[in-house]
Amino acid sequence: MNSPLESTVMFQLGPVPISHAIVTTWAIMFVLVVGAFFLTRRLELRPSRRQAALELMVATLDTQITETTGAAPAPYRGFIGTLFLFILVANWSSLVPGVEPPTAQLETDAALAALVFFSVIWFGIRAGGVGGWLKSFAAPNPVMIPLNMLESLTRVFSMFVRLFGNVMSGVFVIGIVASLAGLLVPIPLMALDLLTGLVQAYIFAVLAMVFITAAVEEGAAPPPNADIAPLSTKKDS
């Protein structure tokens, strides 16, 4: 079994080496794009079973976003949902014979963490502008600026280390048990690996959502006199 710190180069695309993890990632992205295209065709007011299942998945995602952060789910649904689905399919790709999950490689997890890092910046700037986003590093006082900047890096770093460690360890354990005990004994471990892959995808998506909404709330400037409740003009019944 190859070291997770090494990339298996399959071919060269000019001067760029294309590793096994990159090819698997492209295949997963292709499956997700084609699947989304065919599953979302011919949507109707009276949903079929396929459409009802899709609507249930979207509703569950929206509910999870709202319950986790208290924010409206629409601005974040596309990014968080895609992130969750990609990591889930990538983790479960280990069930395909001869395929190692790309999330068991450092470069894939680092790229996912980088996406979360830049999405936090993007949503923070979109909510409060560049000035509001930069001011968020000075909360609660300017002395905390270095620590807040360091925190924004370390929390994303911890995300990809957690994902890499859990997925890589599952692949190694199943590979070792299969080499020692045959093909049937690792089946319970494979079921456990499926559950671990689902949990890791869920945790990664939830943490990304928490970091994004924290940046949005800290970067958004409060409106003037926001702490003063407007006077209501209620009629006596």
C-alpha positions as CSV (number, residue, x, y, z in Angstrom):
1,M,0.0,0.0,0.0
2,N,1.4,3.4,-1.0
3,S,2.2,6.0,1.6
4,P,-0.6,8.7,1.8
5,L,2.2,11.3,1.6
6,E,3.1,10.1,-1.9
7,S,1.0,10.6,-5.0
8,T,0.9,7.8,-7.6
9,V,1.4,9.5,-11.0
10,M,-0.7,7.9,-13.7
11,F,0.4,10.0,-16.7
12,Q,1.8,13.4,-17.7
13,L,-0.3,16.2,-19.1
14,G,2.5,18.2,-20.6
15,P,4.7,19.2,-17.6
16,V,1.9,18.5,-15.1
17,P,1.9,15.1,-13.5
18,I,-1.7,13.6,-13.1
19,S,-2.0,11.5,-10.0
20,H,-4.5,8.7,-9.2
21,A,-6.3,11.0,-6.8
22,I,-6.8,13.7,-9.5
23,V,-8.2,11.2,-11.9
24,T,-10.6,9.8,-9.3
25,T,-11.6,13.4,-8.4
26,W,-12.4,14.2,-12.0
27,A,-14.5,11.0,-12.3
28,I,-16.4,11.9,-9.1
29,M,-17.1,15.4,-10.4
30,F,-18.2,14.0,-13.7
31,V,-20.6,11.6,-12.0
32,L,-22.0,14.4,-9.8
33,V,-22.5,16.8,-12.7
34,V,-24.1,14.3,-15.0
35,G,-26.3,12.9,-12.2
36,A,-27.5,16.4,-11.2
37,F,-28.3,17.2,-14.9
38,F,-30.4,14.1,-15.4
39,L,-32.1,14.1,-12.0
40,T,-33.2,17.8,-12.3
41,R,-34.7,17.5,-15.7
42,R,-38.5,17.8,-16.3
43,L,-39.4,19.1,-12.8
44,E,-43.2,19.3,-12.4
45,L,-45.7,20.8,-9.9
46,R,-46.9,17.3,-9.1
47,P,-43.6,15.7,-8.2
48,S,-42.7,12.2,-9.2
49,R,-40.9,9.8,-6.8
50,R,-37.6,11.0,-8.1
51,Q,-38.4,14.6,-7.7
52,A,-40.0,14.1,-4.3
53,A,-36.8,12.4,-3.1
54,L,-34.7,15.3,-4.4
55,E,-37.0,17.8,-2.8
56,L,-36.7,15.9,0.5
57,M,-32.9,16.0,0.3
58,V,-32.9,19.7,-0.4
59,A,-35.4,20.4,2.4
60,T,-33.2,18.3,4.8
61,L,-30.1,20.3,3.8
62,D,-32.0,23.6,4.3
63,T,-33.2,22.5,7.7
64,Q,-29.7,21.5,8.7
65,I,-28.3,24.8,7.7
66,T,-31.0,26.7,9.5
67,E,-30.7,24.7,12.7
68,T,-26.9,24.8,12.7
69,T,-26.5,28.5,12.1
70,G,-29.8,30.2,12.2
71,A,-29.2,31.7,8.8
72,A,-31.3,31.6,5.7
73,P,-30.2,28.5,3.7
74,A,-30.5,29.9,0.2
75,P,-27.1,31.7,-0.2
76,Y,-25.2,28.7,1.2
77,R,-27.2,25.7,-0.2
78,G,-25.2,25.3,-3.4
79,F,-21.7,25.4,-1.8
80,I,-22.5,23.4,1.3
81,G,-24.5,20.8,-0.5
82,T,-21.9,20.3,-3.2
83,L,-19.2,20.1,-0.6
84,F,-21.1,17.4,1.4
85,L,-21.9,15.3,-1.7
86,F,-18.4,15.4,-3.1
87,I,-16.8,14.4,0.2
88,L,-19.4,11.7,0.8
89,V,-19.0,10.2,-2.7
90,A,-15.2,10.5,-2.4
91,N,-15.2,8.7,0.9
92,W,-17.4,5.9,-0.4
93,S,-15.4,5.5,-3.6
94,S,-13.2,3.1,-1.6
95,L,-15.9,0.4,-2.2
96,V,-15.0,0.3,-5.8
97,P,-12.3,-2.3,-6.3
98,G,-8.9,-0.8,-7.1
99,V,-10.0,2.8,-6.2
100,E,-8.5,4.7,-3.3
101,P,-10.6,7.6,-2.0
102,P,-9.1,10.9,-3.0
103,T,-9.9,12.2,0.5
104,A,-7.2,9.8,1.8
105,Q,-4.6,12.0,0.0
106,L,-3.3,15.2,1.5
107,E,-3.6,17.3,-1.6
108,T,-7.3,16.6,-2.0
109,D,-8.1,17.5,1.6
110,A,-5.9,20.5,1.5
111,A,-7.8,21.7,-1.6
112,L,-11.1,21.2,0.1
113,A,-9.8,23.2,3.1
114,A,-8.6,25.9,0.8
115,L,-12.1,26.1,-0.7
116,V,-13.6,26.6,2.7
117,F,-11.0,29.2,3.6
118,F,-11.7,31.3,0.5
119,S,-15.4,30.8,0.8
120,V,-15.3,32.3,4.3
121,I,-13.5,35.3,2.9
122,W,-16.0,35.6,0.0
123,F,-19.1,35.4,2.1
124,G,-17.7,37.7,4.7
125,I,-16.8,40.4,2.2
126,R,-20.1,40.0,0.4
127,A,-22.0,40.5,3.7
128,G,-20.0,43.5,5.1
129,G,-17.6,44.6,2.4
130,V,-13.9,44.5,2.6
131,G,-13.8,47.0,5.5
132,G,-16.4,45.0,7.6
133,W,-14.5,41.8,7.0
134,L,-11.2,43.3,8.0
135,K,-12.8,44.8,11.1
136,S,-14.0,41.4,12.2
137,F,-10.3,40.5,13.0
138,A,-10.2,43.4,15.6
139,A,-13.1,41.9,17.7
140,P,-13.4,42.2,20.6
141,N,-10.3,44.6,20.6
142,P,-7.4,45.3,18.2
143,V,-5.0,43.4,20.4
144,M,-6.7,40.2,19.2
145,I,-5.9,40.8,15.5
146,P,-2.9,38.4,15.3
147,L,-4.7,35.7,17.2
148,N,-7.9,36.1,15.1
149,M,-5.9,35.9,11.9
150,L,-4.0,32.8,13.2
151,E,-7.3,31.2,14.2
152,S,-8.7,31.6,10.7
153,L,-5.8,29.5,9.4
154,T,-5.6,26.9,12.1
155,R,-9.3,26.0,12.2
156,V,-9.2,25.3,8.4
157,F,-6.0,23.4,8.9
158,S,-7.6,21.3,11.5
159,M,-10.5,20.5,9.1
160,F,-8.3,18.9,6.5
161,V,-6.1,17.1,9.0
162,R,-9.2,15.5,10.6
163,L,-10.7,14.5,7.3
164,F,-7.4,13.1,6.0
165,G,-6.6,11.2,9.2
166,N,-10.0,9.5,9.5
167,V,-10.3,8.5,5.8
168,M,-6.7,7.4,5.5
169,S,-6.8,5.3,8.7
170,G,-10.0,3.5,7.5
171,V,-8.3,2.6,4.2
172,F,-5.2,1.3,5.9
173,V,-7.1,-0.7,8.5
174,I,-9.3,-2.4,5.8
175,G,-6.3,-3.1,3.6
176,I,-4.3,-4.6,6.5
177,V,-7.2,-6.8,7.6
178,A,-7.9,-7.9,4.1
179,S,-4.3,-8.9,3.5
180,L,-4.2,-10.9,6.7
181,A,-7.7,-12.5,7.0
182,G,-9.1,-12.7,3.5
183,L,-11.9,-10.9,1.7
184,L,-14.9,-11.8,3.9
185,V,-13.7,-10.7,7.3
186,P,-13.3,-7.0,6.5
187,I,-16.9,-6.6,5.5
188,P,-18.0,-5.3,9.0
189,L,-15.1,-2.9,8.9
190,M,-16.2,-1.7,5.4
191,A,-19.7,-1.0,6.8
192,L,-18.1,0.9,9.6
193,D,-16.0,2.8,7.1
194,L,-19.2,3.8,5.2
195,L,-20.6,5.2,8.4
196,T,-17.3,7.0,9.1
197,G,-17.3,8.5,5.6
198,L,-20.8,9.8,6.1
199,V,-20.0,11.3,9.5
200,Q,-16.8,12.9,8.2
201,A,-18.6,14.5,5.2
202,Y,-21.3,15.8,7.6
203,I,-18.8,17.2,10.1
204,F,-16.8,18.9,7.3
205,A,-19.9,20.5,5.8
206,V,-21.2,21.7,9.2
207,L,-17.9,23.2,10.2
208,A,-17.7,25.0,6.9
209,M,-21.2,26.4,7.5
210,V,-20.3,27.5,11.0
211,F,-17.1,29.3,9.9
212,I,-18.9,31.0,7.0
213,T,-21.9,32.3,9.1
214,A,-19.5,33.4,11.8
215,A,-17.6,35.5,9.2
216,V,-20.9,36.9,7.8
217,E,-22.2,37.9,11.3
218,E,-18.9,39.4,12.4
219,G,-18.3,41.3,9.1
220,A,-21.8,42.6,8.6
221,A,-22.1,46.2,10.0
222,P,-25.1,46.6,12.2
223,P,-27.6,49.2,11.0
224,P,-27.8,52.5,12.9
225,N,-29.9,52.5,16.0
226,A,-30.2,48.7,15.6
227,D,-30.6,48.3,19.4
228,I,-33.7,50.6,19.4
229,A,-36.9,48.8,18.7
230,P,-39.3,50.6,16.4
231,L,-42.5,51.9,17.9
232,S,-45.5,49.9,16.9
233,T,-48.8,51.5,16.2
234,K,-51.3,48.8,17.2
235,K,-55.0,49.5,17.2
236,D,-57.0,48.6,20.3
237,S,-59.2,45.7,19.6
